[in-house]
Amino acid sequence: MYHSANYPNLDTRPRPSTPSPSDWRHLRQQATGTLATAVLASLERSGKWAQWQSVDPRLAAFDGLAEAREGWRRRDERCYQVVAALTALGSRRGGDDDDAALAVTVLLEDGVHRLAANLIDVCEIDDVNATVWEEVKAAEPQLGCHAARYLLQRARQRLCRPAAGMVSRIDTASLEGNRALGNSLGESCHDKWVGLTSDRDPKMMVPEVEDPVEDVVDLLTWARGVGVIAIEEIELLVELLAAEHAVLARGEVKRAREEAQRVVGERHGVAMRTIRRRRDRAAAKLRDAAPQYLAAIA
């Protein structure tokens, strides 16, 4: 597991040898609560928030980290600037304040939870917290309002790298870019997509249209827009589709789907079964949302 040499080890939770899914959820909540409690108490004792406010006016909207944390949960847009300000204070190229970097980690706890859930076979909640902290320390001080998204994406990339420590980025395929891919797939693309998204259920509840590739792209665009599935899940589905097409283009028809899962799994540093499970989970969300999609385009 990844642990920074400088990241404060605030974890005091027990670690059962074979935790169940409910145990994992409890441990994540406990770990996040332990970190948040320690950071909130430390900032209250030190009075650092007031000091930070005198340095960066973007923090003036909230009286403390606890209030900013509640604002983040309410989707208060001012919190994006708070994350940016704390990142500038915590970055080694900015204020180099370790407490500010910890405060960012506490604010992004919901994103940390989601990332830990997606990478459950790769790391634990402590690893995600430590990685986000390190990304804050390494960040540019001028990230702006997109700091939260950037930090979580960078943490995900770092955690998905192979255990050998290589720093190359994971190759991904974009949703928009694969419109061009559909032109070469032809009429069989719909069947390939159905096979990609479900090994056992050959029927995806999607409307029949003249161009199946456009249909898939429209479905995914709609699903992303209304929040049916996360952008990371869409990226995975599109990446699998592109990988399978690349395998078929080489003439390797047999076990093309499994080979695509193996290739994508290696890129992300996880096993094939993990890729298959994430794919099935995303496909199930799309199937469940199909009636809503049909109503939206009617």
VMD Tcl script that draws the C-alpha trace (Angstrom):
set ca {
  {0.00 0.00 0.00}
  {1.07 3.55 -0.67}
  {2.00 5.78 2.25}
  {3.81 9.09 2.05}
  {6.83 9.46 4.26}
  {5.61 12.90 5.33}
  {1.85 12.36 5.53}
  {0.74 12.32 9.18}
  {-0.46 8.87 10.26}
  {-3.70 9.69 12.05}
  {-5.34 6.30 11.57}
  {-6.23 4.47 14.79}
  {-8.94 2.20 13.43}
  {-8.90 -1.59 13.83}
  {-8.25 -3.66 10.71}
  {-10.18 -6.96 10.55}
  {-8.41 -9.68 8.59}
  {-11.35 -10.48 6.27}
  {-13.74 -7.52 6.23}
  {-17.17 -7.83 4.64}
  {-18.60 -5.09 2.36}
  {-20.43 -3.59 5.34}
  {-17.18 -3.67 7.31}
  {-15.44 -1.78 4.52}
  {-18.11 0.95 4.58}
  {-17.82 1.24 8.35}
  {-14.02 1.39 8.23}
  {-14.08 4.11 5.57}
  {-16.48 6.21 7.62}
  {-14.39 5.65 10.75}
  {-11.13 6.49 8.98}
  {-12.53 9.67 7.46}
  {-14.09 10.66 10.79}
  {-10.79 10.12 12.61}
  {-8.87 12.30 10.18}
  {-11.51 15.04 10.12}
  {-11.80 15.11 13.92}
  {-8.03 15.39 14.36}
  {-7.64 18.14 11.75}
  {-10.61 20.16 13.00}
  {-9.34 19.99 16.58}
  {-5.81 20.95 15.54}
  {-6.98 23.99 13.57}
  {-9.21 25.13 16.40}
  {-6.32 24.98 18.86}
  {-3.83 26.71 16.59}
  {-6.11 29.45 15.25}
  {-4.60 28.89 11.82}
  {-7.81 29.50 9.92}
  {-7.79 33.15 10.94}
  {-4.14 33.39 9.92}
  {-4.94 31.88 6.55}
  {-7.83 34.29 6.05}
  {-5.42 37.21 6.43}
  {-3.26 35.69 3.68}
  {-5.97 34.58 1.23}
  {-9.34 36.41 1.11}
  {-11.01 33.40 -0.57}
  {-11.29 31.85 2.89}
  {-13.27 34.81 4.29}
  {-16.60 33.23 3.30}
  {-16.37 30.71 6.16}
  {-15.38 31.07 9.79}
  {-13.57 27.77 9.92}
  {-12.97 24.37 8.34}
  {-16.09 22.89 9.96}
  {-18.28 25.55 8.38}
  {-16.55 25.13 5.00}
  {-17.08 21.37 5.28}
  {-20.80 21.86 5.76}
  {-20.83 24.29 2.84}
  {-19.16 21.70 0.63}
  {-21.84 19.16 1.51}
  {-24.49 21.74 0.53}
  {-22.74 22.25 -2.82}
  {-21.92 25.85 -1.90}
  {-19.97 27.11 -4.94}
  {-17.77 29.29 -2.74}
  {-16.14 26.10 -1.48}
  {-14.40 25.56 -4.82}
  {-12.42 28.71 -4.13}
  {-11.78 27.55 -0.57}
  {-10.21 24.33 -1.89}
  {-8.13 26.39 -4.32}
  {-6.96 28.71 -1.53}
  {-6.04 25.85 0.82}
  {-4.22 24.09 -2.03}
  {-2.15 27.24 -2.64}
  {-1.36 27.43 1.08}
  {-0.49 23.73 1.28}
  {1.52 23.39 -1.93}
  {5.30 23.21 -1.62}
  {5.42 25.91 -4.28}
  {3.01 28.04 -2.27}
  {2.74 28.30 1.50}
  {4.00 24.73 2.11}
  {1.64 24.39 5.08}
  {0.99 20.73 5.90}
  {-2.14 21.60 7.90}
  {-3.64 23.34 4.87}
  {-2.99 20.22 2.78}
  {-4.75 18.12 5.44}
  {-7.67 20.55 5.40}
  {-8.05 19.95 1.65}
  {-8.16 16.20 2.27}
  {-10.92 16.67 4.83}
  {-12.96 18.87 2.49}
  {-12.69 16.31 -0.31}
  {-13.77 13.40 1.90}
  {-16.80 12.56 -0.28}
  {-14.58 12.28 -3.35}
  {-12.07 10.28 -1.33}
  {-14.85 7.84 -0.38}
  {-15.88 7.40 -4.01}
  {-12.30 6.89 -5.11}
  {-11.66 4.34 -2.39}
  {-14.81 2.46 -3.40}
  {-13.74 2.38 -7.06}
  {-10.23 1.22 -6.15}
  {-11.16 -1.19 -3.38}
  {-8.92 -3.91 -4.88}
  {-5.96 -1.54 -5.13}
  {-5.84 0.47 -1.93}
  {-7.55 1.47 1.31}
  {-8.98 4.76 2.53}
  {-5.71 5.75 4.20}
  {-3.88 5.37 0.89}
  {-6.35 7.67 -0.85}
  {-6.09 10.30 1.90}
  {-2.30 10.15 1.76}
  {-2.29 10.39 -2.04}
  {-4.62 13.40 -2.11}
  {-2.39 15.05 0.51}
  {0.69 14.42 -1.64}
  {-1.08 15.83 -4.71}
  {-1.84 19.01 -2.77}
  {1.81 19.29 -1.77}
  {2.92 18.82 -5.38}
  {0.24 21.04 -6.97}
  {0.65 24.37 -8.67}
  {-0.52 27.16 -6.33}
  {-2.74 28.63 -9.08}
  {-5.17 25.78 -9.72}
  {-8.28 27.94 -9.34}
  {-11.85 26.69 -9.01}
  {-11.05 23.33 -10.64}
  {-8.63 22.36 -7.89}
  {-10.90 19.73 -6.30}
  {-11.49 17.84 -9.54}
  {-7.83 18.06 -10.53}
  {-6.57 16.74 -7.20}
  {-8.92 13.75 -7.18}
  {-8.10 12.89 -10.79}
  {-4.38 13.09 -10.10}
  {-4.79 10.93 -6.99}
  {-6.66 8.34 -9.04}
  {-3.93 8.28 -11.68}
  {-1.22 7.87 -9.05}
  {-3.05 5.04 -7.28}
  {-3.74 3.22 -10.55}
  {-0.10 3.14 -11.62}
  {1.60 -0.29 -11.57}
  {3.17 -1.34 -8.30}
  {6.63 -0.93 -9.83}
  {6.21 2.81 -9.49}
  {6.14 3.79 -13.16}
  {4.88 7.32 -13.68}
  {3.39 7.01 -17.16}
  {-0.23 8.09 -17.40}
  {-3.04 5.65 -18.11}
  {-4.20 5.82 -21.71}
  {-7.90 6.51 -21.88}
  {-10.42 6.93 -24.66}
  {-12.79 9.89 -24.70}
  {-16.52 9.66 -25.24}
  {-16.51 12.35 -27.92}
  {-13.46 10.95 -29.67}
  {-15.08 7.56 -30.16}
  {-17.76 8.94 -32.47}
  {-15.13 8.54 -35.18}
  {-14.47 4.99 -34.00}
  {-18.06 4.10 -34.74}
  {-17.67 4.86 -38.43}
  {-15.24 1.96 -38.77}
  {-17.27 -0.43 -36.62}
  {-20.29 -0.35 -38.90}
  {-23.58 -2.11 -38.30}
  {-22.11 -4.63 -35.84}
  {-21.24 -2.00 -33.22}
  {-24.52 -2.34 -31.36}
  {-24.02 -6.08 -30.92}
  {-20.44 -5.49 -29.73}
  {-21.59 -2.86 -27.25}
  {-24.27 -5.18 -25.86}
  {-21.65 -7.88 -25.43}
  {-19.28 -5.42 -23.79}
  {-21.75 -4.26 -21.20}
  {-23.27 -7.59 -20.25}
  {-22.00 -11.15 -20.57}
  {-25.28 -12.73 -19.46}
  {-28.02 -10.34 -20.50}
  {-27.90 -9.80 -24.31}
  {-30.56 -7.08 -24.28}
  {-29.80 -3.51 -23.42}
  {-32.92 -1.36 -23.11}
  {-31.94 1.32 -25.62}
  {-34.04 2.80 -28.43}
  {-33.61 1.48 -31.95}
  {-32.10 4.10 -34.24}
  {-30.41 4.07 -37.62}
  {-26.90 4.64 -36.25}
  {-26.20 2.38 -33.22}
  {-22.94 4.17 -32.45}
  {-24.68 7.53 -32.23}
  {-27.30 5.84 -30.05}
  {-24.64 4.61 -27.60}
  {-22.93 8.01 -27.54}
  {-26.24 9.78 -26.97}
  {-27.12 7.38 -24.16}
  {-23.80 7.91 -22.43}
  {-23.96 11.68 -22.92}
  {-27.42 11.74 -21.39}
  {-26.36 9.45 -18.52}
  {-23.40 11.68 -17.77}
  {-25.53 14.81 -17.88}
  {-28.18 13.60 -15.43}
  {-25.74 11.85 -13.11}
  {-26.81 8.26 -13.73}
  {-23.19 7.11 -13.80}
  {-19.91 8.81 -13.03}
  {-17.57 10.09 -15.72}
  {-14.99 7.48 -14.62}
  {-17.48 4.70 -15.39}
  {-18.22 6.16 -18.82}
  {-14.51 6.42 -19.55}
  {-14.07 2.77 -18.60}
  {-16.90 1.59 -20.88}
  {-15.59 3.61 -23.81}
  {-12.04 2.44 -23.17}
  {-13.20 -1.18 -23.18}
  {-15.07 -0.65 -26.43}
  {-12.01 0.91 -28.06}
  {-9.74 -1.86 -26.76}
  {-12.03 -4.58 -28.08}
  {-12.15 -2.88 -31.47}
  {-8.34 -2.74 -31.52}
  {-8.16 -6.47 -30.78}
  {-10.68 -7.26 -33.53}
  {-8.77 -5.03 -35.96}
  {-5.73 -7.28 -35.45}
  {-7.83 -10.25 -36.52}
  {-7.99 -11.74 -33.04}
  {-11.69 -12.59 -33.02}
  {-11.62 -15.34 -30.40}
  {-11.78 -14.08 -26.83}
  {-11.60 -10.46 -28.02}
  {-13.69 -9.29 -25.10}
  {-11.51 -11.03 -22.53}
  {-8.35 -9.70 -24.20}
  {-9.75 -6.16 -24.08}
  {-10.48 -6.56 -20.38}
  {-6.94 -7.83 -19.80}
  {-5.40 -4.91 -21.67}
  {-7.51 -2.31 -19.85}
  {-6.85 -4.02 -16.52}
  {-3.10 -3.80 -17.09}
  {-3.41 -0.10 -17.90}
  {-5.23 0.52 -14.64}
  {-3.11 -1.86 -12.59}
  {-6.00 -4.14 -11.57}
  {-7.15 -7.67 -12.36}
  {-9.52 -8.60 -15.18}
  {-12.23 -9.55 -12.72}
  {-12.10 -6.05 -11.25}
  {-12.54 -4.48 -14.68}
  {-15.39 -6.89 -15.42}
  {-17.10 -6.07 -12.11}
  {-16.83 -2.31 -12.69}
  {-18.12 -2.72 -16.23}
  {-21.09 -4.80 -15.08}
  {-21.90 -2.27 -12.37}
  {-21.92 0.60 -14.87}
  {-23.96 -1.40 -17.38}
  {-26.53 -2.24 -14.71}
  {-26.96 1.46 -13.97}
  {-27.57 2.14 -17.65}
  {-30.13 -0.66 -17.91}
  {-31.98 0.57 -14.83}
  {-32.07 4.10 -16.23}
  {-33.23 3.03 -19.71}
  {-36.96 3.85 -19.13}
  {-35.97 7.34 -17.98}
  {-33.79 7.75 -21.06}
  {-36.56 6.61 -23.39}
  {-38.94 9.09 -21.80}
  {-36.38 11.87 -22.16}
  {-35.92 11.34 -25.90}
  {-39.57 10.61 -26.69}
}
mol new
graphics top color blue
foreach p $ca { graphics top sphere $p radius 0.5 }
foreach p [lrange $ca 0 end-1] q [lrange $ca 1 end] { graphics top cylinder $p $q radius 0.2 }
display resetview
